[in-house]
Amino acid sequence: MTEWGHPALAGDVALVVSELMTNALLHGSLRDRLIRVRITAADSVLRVEVSDPRGERLPCPRAVEGTDQFGRGLLLVGALAQRWGSEPRSIGKTVYAEWDLAGRADLFAGAEE
């Protein structure tokens, strides 16, 4: 993120990648099938994608209690990213998170000083 000019997003993006990848490993993996992580930055949108082979297992935030050890990953993703969702693939699905970058250059200018 720093090399792409968005150092203030580095922590949020790292946490979202970790959460989506963990979900893919725990709920979307199949033997001999790959999981793919892709991060792209266009002029207006930063997008994180994690693709796995289990298209029938769609992400769904769940209610958690104070002492629950699991179940907060998608809540974190929703809190950190401006939007997230899933898209079907010919085999499997892609879960994505996005941040709008348009107009954020001024926001990041002071972060490096």
N, C-alpha and C positions, 0 to 999 in steps of 0.2 A: 504494500500500500504506500509505503514511503517513497519508493522508486517511481510509483505512478502519480505522486503528488498529493496523496491523501493520507498523511500520517495519522491524523486524528481518528480515522476509521480502522486502523490496524488491529487494535484490541477487539473491537466488535466483530470484525470480519473473522479473526482467528477463532473467537468463541463460537460463532455461527457455523464455521466450517467444522469445528470439533463436534458440535451437537448434531449436525446433519450427518456427518460421517459415522458417528457412534450409532445413530438410529439406523443407518443403512447396514452397518455391520451386525447389529442386534436383531433387526426386524426385516431386512431386505436382502440378505445375502443367501446365495445358493452355491453349493459345491461346483467348482470349475467355471464359475461366472464372475466377471469382473465388476467392481464398483469404481465409478469414475468421479473425480472431483474436477470441476472447471471453474475458473474465476476469470471474468472478463470485465473490462472497463471501457465503456464508450464515452463520448463527450458528455452524455447526460445521465447514464445509469451504470452503477457497479452491480454485477450479478454474480452470485455464487450458486453453483449447481452441483448436486450430488445425485448421480444416477445409479440405480441398482436393478437387479433382474426381477424383483417381486412386485409386479404391477398391481396385483390384487390386494396388497397390504398398503393402503393409503395412510398418510400421516394424519393423525387426529389428536389435537390437544385433549388432555383429560383433566378431570378435577383431581386435585391432590390435597391431602391433609398435611398439617404442620410437620408431622414426623415421617411422612413418606420419603423414602430414599430415592425413588425414581419418579419420572413423570413430568419433570419441569422443563425439559429440553426445548420443546416447541413453544412454551411460554416465554423462554429466554429469547428464542429466535424472533418471536413476534414483538418482543419489547425492544430488541436491538435493531432489527431491519425495518424499513418503511413498509414493506409488504413481503409476503412469502406465500408459497402454494406448491402445487404439484401438477405435472403434465404427464400424460401417458406417452410411452415410447412403443415402438413395434415390439420390443421385448422389455418389459419392466416399466419403470417410471423415472422421472426426474423431479426432485424436490429442489426448489430454488428460494433464494432470498435476494432482495434488491434494495439498493439505496439510490436515491436521486442525487446526482452530482451537480446538476445545473445550479449555478448561483452559490455553490459551496466554497469556491476558491477564496473568497474573503474570510470565510470562517476558519480556513486552515492557515491563512497567512500568518496569524499570530501564534499558532501552535508550535512553530519551529523557532521562534525568537527567544 
